[in-house]
Amino acid sequence: MIPVIDTHCHLNMVAEKGISVSEALANMSQANLEAAVLIAVDEATAREHLAICTTASPGASPRLYWTAGLHPEGADNISGIEELFAFARSNRDRPDFLGIGETGLDYYHTTEHVTNQKESFSRHLAIAAELAVPTVVHLRDSQKFEPGKIQSILDAESLIRQSGATGVIHCFTYGFEEAMRFVEMGWFISFSGIVTYKNADVIQDAAIRLPLDRILVETDAPFLTPGAVRGKPNQPAYVRHTLDFVAQIRSAKTGESTQQIANAILENSRRFLALKK
C-alpha cells in the first residue's frame, strides 16, 4: 500500500468528536499514513497542536507537523494577530513547525469583514514569506459558480502575486480555470472528501485535468468525510479514500495508472512539506 500524507486536518477537533489522538494515530498507521499536517484556526489551536506534536515520539510514524494562523472567519477581530505571529516566529526552527495558516478569504456567510480578511490574509502571506515557510489558504465564496468570476479567487490571486509567498489552496471547491491561476504561480491544489461527492462534477474535472505534479489530498478532519465512509466523523486515516477516488477518476480519463497517480501525489506532498526552507 503506497503511503499517503494528510496535508490538512484538525486533530484537536477530531478528538472533540470522540476519536482520541492515540486512536487517530493508530488508525493513521494502519492506513499507512506517512505524515499529517495539523492546521490551526487561531493561536489557541496552534498551541494545542504544538502540544500534540510535542507529545508524539520524535521520528515516529506518522510524522506530525503543525501550523499557526487565523481562519478568515475569525478575521473580524485581528487585534491579536501580532501575538500569533510572535508565537510562529518563536517556533520557526522547530522541525515539526511547517508554516502559516489556515488563512485566506471566506465570503460565504457575509462580506461584512472583507477589509479585515484581506488585511489578515496579506499579513499572513507576508510573515510566511519572511519565515520562508508555506501558506495554507482557505477560499470560499457565496456566489453561484461562474468560471473566471469567483471574487474570492480573484482577490486571493492578486494578494498572493503581490506577496511572493507559496503554498497550497486547501479543500479546493472550484474548477480547472480557477485552480490554474494558482498552479501557474507554483502553488499546490489540495482536494478533500468533497471531490468524492455525487454533485462535485466541476471539482472532479479539475482533479482530472490539473498537472499531476500540483495535486495534494487532505481530509480537513473532522469535516468533509469522504463518500465511502460518509456519516462518520472524519479522521486523517480517511484520506486514503480521497486518494483512491482521485486516482480512479483520473486514471479512467488520462490513462495514468492509479499507482502512478498515488506515487505522484505522495511525492507532491513531500515537496509541499519541503517548502519550509
Order of alpha helices (4+ residues) and beta strands (2+ residues): beta-alpha-alpha-beta-alpha-beta-alpha-beta-alpha-beta-alpha-beta-alpha-beta-alpha-beta-alpha-alpha
